[in-house]
Amino acid sequence: MARLAEQFVCVRIQAMNGVNINVFRFDYDLTWMAFFMNADEYIYARYGGREDHDAESHLNKESLLRTMKEVLELHRQGGVRQPDDKAAPAKRVPEDLPVMREIIPRRPQGCIHCHDVKGAELIQARREKRLRKEMVFIYPPPSTLGVELDAVDQRLIRRVLARSPAERAGLRAGDAVLVVNGQAVLTFGDITHQLSLVPDPGQVKLTIQREKKTIEIVLTLPAGWKRSRDPSWRETLHLVGPGAGFWGSTLSPQQKRQLGLAENALAISVQAVYGPHAQQAGIRNGDVVIELDGLREDMTIRQLHAHLHLNRQWGDTVTVTVLRQHQRIPLRLPLPASPPPVE
C-alpha cells in the first residue's frame, strides 16, 4: 500500500477553514472523507460515506486499495469530465457563510469543523423561513433505495430489500452499478454524491451490469425517500427540531428485568437534566424513562432525541413516563419554544 500511495500527492485537511466547498462537496456530518482528484480539481472518485449502523460500514483497506488502483488507471486514460462538474460555480469557502461569521469569533482557534458548514447552512435556511427537516438528509446512503452494497466492491449489490424502490424497479442481488444518472461511479461515496443531486420525490437512472449484460433501470422514488432509518449519529440533527433536555444511558437487559420490564422495552436512566424545559417537567437524575411521546420500544438516548428533532416542532408538548422508586409517574414535557442561540 505504501508503494501505491507514493503515486499520489497526499494532502490531509484537518479543518474546513478556507476550503472551497463548491469543490469539496460531501456529507458534512461524516467523520472522514477522501477525494481522488487531479491538479485541475477534476474529481475521479469520492471515497467514504456510511450507513446509519456503522461509521466504518464502507471504510476498509481492501476497498481503498481497489479505489486507488482504479483511479490511477482513470488518470492514465485522461479521465472524463463529470456532468455535475461542467459548470462549477466560483470559489466559495465556509467563511463566506453569514452564520459562520458569527460562529468563528467564539472559537478559541477559529477552527471550522465539517459539520459546522452544514450547520451554518441549516441555520441560515431557518432564518430565511425555508428550513425543512428533510435538509438533514441531503446525502442519502444507497440503502434508501433499498440496496445493500458490498463493503469492498462498492458497486456490487449484495441484497435488495423487499418492497423497496429497488425491488419494484427490478434490481437484483449480484447486479453491479456502473452509472448513476449519467455519472460513472466507482465507490459508495460516488453513488451517495449522485443521489444527493436527485430531487425528493424524484427518479434515478442506473446503468447496471448483470452477468454479461448492461441494463438501464429507472427507480421511482417517493416523497421522503432520502430519510434513512436511524440518523441519530448526525451532528446537525438537533438544528431542525427540539430535543428532550436530558441525557442518559440505556439499561442492560438484566437491569430491565430487575425493574419488571421486557428486554425490548424503552428504559433510559437519566444522568443529566440540562434543559430548563426538562427541569420544568419534573424529570430528575436517576429517573428511568419508559415512555416518551407514545414510544415504548428500546432505543438509545440519541435515537430518542432524533425522534423529537424529526417529528416535533418547537413549542410542542409531549408526554413522558418515568419510573421513580418503582412508581410510574406520567409527566408533560414542554419542548423549547424556539431554537437556542448560535454557538
C-alpha positions in Angstrom: 0.0 0.0 0.0 2.9 2.3 0.7 4.2 2.0 -2.8 0.8 2.6 -4.2 0.4 5.7 -2.1 3.7 7.1 -3.4 2.0 7.5 -6.8 -0.3 10.1 -5.2 0.3 13.5 -3.6 -1.4 13.0 -0.3 -2.9 16.0 1.5 -4.7 15.9 4.8 -7.2 18.6 5.6 -7.9 18.8 9.3 -10.2 21.8 9.3 -12.6 23.4 6.7 -11.1 26.9 7.0 -10.5 28.3 3.5 -11.6 25.1 1.8 -13.6 25.5 -1.4 -16.9 24.0 -0.6 -18.0 24.2 -4.2 -15.4 21.6 -5.0 -15.2 19.6 -1.8 -18.9 18.7 -1.6 -19.8 15.8 0.7 -22.0 14.9 3.6 -20.5 17.2 6.3 -21.9 15.1 9.1 -19.3 12.5 8.3 -16.1 12.0 10.3 -13.9 11.2 7.3 -13.9 11.6 3.5 -11.3 11.3 0.8 -11.2 12.9 -2.7 -9.1 11.5 -5.5 -8.5 14.4 -7.9 -6.0 15.9 -10.3 -4.3 19.2 -10.3 -7.2 20.8 -12.2 -9.6 19.8 -9.4 -11.3 17.2 -11.5 -12.6 14.5 -9.1 -12.0 10.9 -10.2 -13.7 9.4 -7.1 -15.0 10.2 -3.7 -14.1 7.6 -1.1 -16.1 7.5 2.2 -19.6 7.6 3.4 -21.5 5.4 5.8 -24.7 3.6 6.5 -26.5 4.5 9.7 -25.5 1.4 11.7 -21.7 1.8 11.4 -19.4 4.8 10.9 -17.0 2.5 9.0 -19.5 0.4 7.1 -17.7 1.2 3.8 -14.2 2.1 5.0 -11.7 -0.7 4.8 -8.2 -1.3 3.4 -9.4 -3.6 0.6 -11.8 -1.1 -0.9 -9.4 1.8 -0.5 -6.7 -0.1 -2.4 -9.2 -1.1 -5.1 -10.2 2.5 -5.5 -6.7 3.8 -5.7 -5.8 1.3 -8.5 -8.9 2.3 -10.4 -8.2 6.0 -10.0 -4.7 5.6 -11.3 -6.0 3.8 -14.4 -8.5 6.6 -14.9 -5.7 9.2 -14.6 -3.6 7.4 -17.2 -6.6 7.4 -19.5 -7.1 11.1 -19.0 -10.5 10.8 -17.2 -13.8 12.1 -18.4 -15.4 15.4 -17.2 -18.4 14.7 -15.0 -21.7 16.3 -15.8 -22.2 17.9 -12.4 -18.7 19.4 -12.6 -19.0 21.1 -16.0 -20.3 24.4 -14.7 -18.7 24.6 -11.3 -19.6 28.0 -9.6 -16.9 30.4 -8.4 -14.9 29.5 -5.3 -16.8 29.6 -2.1 -15.4 29.0 1.4 -17.1 28.4 4.8 -16.1 31.9 5.9 -18.4 33.2 3.2 -21.5 31.8 5.0 -23.2 34.5 7.1 -23.8 32.3 10.1 -20.2 31.1 10.1 -19.0 34.7 10.6 -20.9 34.6 13.9 -19.5 31.2 14.9 -15.8 31.7 14.3 -15.1 34.6 16.8 -16.5 32.3 19.6 -13.9 29.6 18.8 -10.5 29.9 20.6 -8.6 28.8 17.5 -11.2 29.8 14.9 -11.4 26.2 13.7 -14.2 25.2 11.4 -15.3 21.6 11.6 -17.1 19.8 8.7 -20.4 19.7 10.5 -20.1 23.5 11.1 -20.5 24.0 7.4 -23.8 22.1 7.2 -24.9 23.6 10.5 -24.4 27.1 9.2 -26.4 26.4 6.1 -29.3 24.9 8.1 -29.4 27.8 10.5 -29.4 30.3 7.6 -32.3 28.4 6.0 -34.1 28.6 9.3 -33.6 32.3 9.5 -34.9 32.7 5.9 -38.0 30.5 6.7 -37.1 27.8 4.2 -35.8 25.1 6.5 -37.3 21.7 6.1 -36.4 18.7 8.2 -35.5 16.7 5.1 -32.5 19.0 4.6 -30.7 16.9 7.2 -30.7 14.0 4.6 -29.2 15.7 1.6 -26.6 12.9 1.2 -28.8 9.7 1.4 -27.0 6.4 1.6 -27.8 3.7 -1.1 -29.9 1.8 1.5 -32.6 4.5 1.0 -33.0 2.9 -2.5 -33.4 -0.5 -0.9 -30.0 -1.9 -1.7 -27.1 -3.1 0.4 -23.7 -2.6 -1.3 -20.7 -4.7 -0.8 -18.1 -3.2 1.6 -15.2 -3.9 -0.8 -16.6 -3.9 -4.3 -18.8 -1.0 -3.6 -20.7 -1.1 -6.9 -21.9 -4.6 -6.2 -25.4 -5.1 -4.8 -25.4 -7.7 -2.1 -29.0 -7.5 -1.2 -32.3 -5.9 -2.3 -34.8 -5.1 0.4 -38.4 -6.3 -0.1 -41.0 -3.7 -1.1 -38.3 -1.1 -1.8 -37.9 1.2 -4.8 -35.0 -1.0 -5.9 -37.1 -4.2 -5.8 -40.0 -2.6 -7.6 -37.6 -1.4 -10.4 -36.2 -4.9 -10.8 -32.8 -4.7 -9.3 -31.3 -7.9 -8.1 -28.5 -9.2 -5.8 -25.4 -9.6 -7.9 -26.1 -6.5 -10.1 -23.2 -4.1 -10.3 -24.0 -0.3 -10.5 -21.8 1.3 -13.2 -23.5 4.6 -13.8 -25.9 6.8 -11.8 -27.8 9.5 -13.7 -25.2 9.6 -16.4 -22.2 9.6 -14.0 -19.8 6.7 -13.9 -19.2 5.6 -10.3 -16.5 3.7 -8.5 -17.4 3.8 -4.8 -20.1 4.1 -2.2 -19.1 7.8 -1.9 -19.6 8.4 -5.6 -23.1 6.8 -5.5 -24.1 8.8 -2.4 -22.9 12.0 -4.1 -25.1 11.3 -7.2 -28.1 10.5 -5.0 -27.6 13.9 -3.3 -28.5 15.5 -6.7 -31.8 13.6 -7.1 -35.0 15.5 -6.2 -37.4 14.4 -3.4 -39.6 12.9 -4.8 -37.8 12.0 -8.0 -36.3 9.4 -10.2 -32.8 7.9 -10.5 -31.5 6.2 -13.6 -29.0 3.4 -13.1 -26.8 1.6 -15.6 -26.0 -1.9 -14.2 -24.1 -4.9 -15.2 -26.0 -8.2 -14.8 -23.8 -11.1 -15.7 -22.6 -10.2 -19.2 -25.4 -7.7 -20.0 -25.6 -4.0 -19.5 -29.1 -2.8 -18.4 -30.6 0.5 -17.7 -33.1 0.7 -14.8 -35.1 3.7 -13.6 -36.2 3.9 -9.9 -39.1 6.0 -9.0 -38.6 7.5 -5.6 -41.5 8.6 -3.4 -41.6 11.8 -1.2 -39.4 11.4 1.8 -37.2 8.7 0.2 -34.0 10.4 1.4 -34.8 9.7 5.1 -32.6 6.9 6.4 -33.7 4.5 9.1 -31.5 5.8 12.1 -30.0 9.2 11.6 -29.3 9.7 15.3 -25.5 9.8 14.6 -25.8 13.1 12.6 -24.3 16.0 14.4 -26.6 18.6 12.7 -29.8 16.8 13.5 -30.5 19.0 16.6 -30.8 22.1 14.3 -34.1 21.0 12.7 -36.2 20.4 15.8 -36.2 20.4 19.7 -34.6 17.9 22.0 -35.6 16.3 25.3 -33.3 18.4 27.5 -31.9 15.4 29.4 -29.2 12.8 28.8 -28.8 9.2 29.9 -27.9 5.6 29.0 -29.9 2.6 28.1 -30.3 0.0 30.8 -29.0 -3.5 30.2 -31.4 -6.5 29.8 -30.6 -7.6 33.4 -31.4 -4.2 34.8 -34.6 -4.1 32.8 -35.6 -7.5 34.2 -35.0 -6.3 37.7 -37.5 -3.4 37.1 -40.0 -5.8 35.6 -39.5 -4.5 32.1 -39.2 -6.5 28.9 -35.8 -6.7 27.2 -37.1 -4.8 24.2 -38.7 -2.0 26.3 -37.6 1.6 26.4 -35.6 2.1 29.5 -33.2 5.1 29.7 -31.6 6.0 33.0 -31.4 9.8 33.3 -27.9 11.0 34.2 -28.1 14.7 33.4 -31.0 17.2 33.2 -29.6 20.2 31.4 -32.7 21.8 29.7 -34.9 24.2 31.7 -37.9 22.6 29.9 -36.9 19.1 31.3 -36.4 20.6 34.7 -39.8 22.3 34.5 -41.4 18.9 33.6 -40.0 17.4 36.8 -37.5 15.0 35.3 -34.8 14.1 37.7 -31.4 12.3 37.7 -32.0 8.6 38.4 -35.4 8.5 36.7 -35.9 5.7 34.2 -37.7 6.9 31.1 -40.0 4.1 29.9 -42.2 6.0 27.5 -41.8 9.2 25.5 -44.3 10.7 23.0 -46.0 7.3 22.8 -42.8 5.4 22.1 -42.1 2.4 24.3 -39.6 0.3 22.2 -35.9 0.0 23.1 -33.7 2.8 21.8 -30.6 4.9 22.7 -30.8 8.4 24.1 -29.5 9.7 20.7 -32.4 7.9 19.0 -34.9 9.3 21.4 -33.6 12.8 20.7 -33.6 12.1 16.9 -37.3 11.2 17.2 -38.1 14.6 18.7 -35.8 16.5 16.3 -37.5 15.0 13.2 -41.1 14.6 14.4 -41.8 17.5 16.7 -41.8 21.3 16.3 -40.5 24.0 18.6 -43.2 24.7 21.3 -44.8 21.2 21.2 -45.6 19.3 24.4 -45.0 15.6 24.7 -45.8 13.1 27.4 -43.1 11.2 29.3 -43.5 8.4 31.8 -40.7 7.7 34.2 -40.0 5.0 36.8 -39.0 6.6 40.1 -38.6 4.3 43.2 -40.6 1.6 41.4 -43.5 4.0 40.7 -44.7 5.0 37.2 -45.0 8.8 37.0 -46.6 10.5 34.0 -45.1 13.9 33.1 -45.7 16.5 30.5 -42.6 17.8 28.7 -43.0 21.3 27.1 -40.4 21.5 24.3 -38.4 24.7 23.8 -40.5 27.4 22.1 -37.5 28.4 19.8 -34.1 27.2 18.8 -31.1 28.1 21.1 -28.8 30.9 20.1 -26.0 30.2 17.6 -22.9 28.8 19.3 
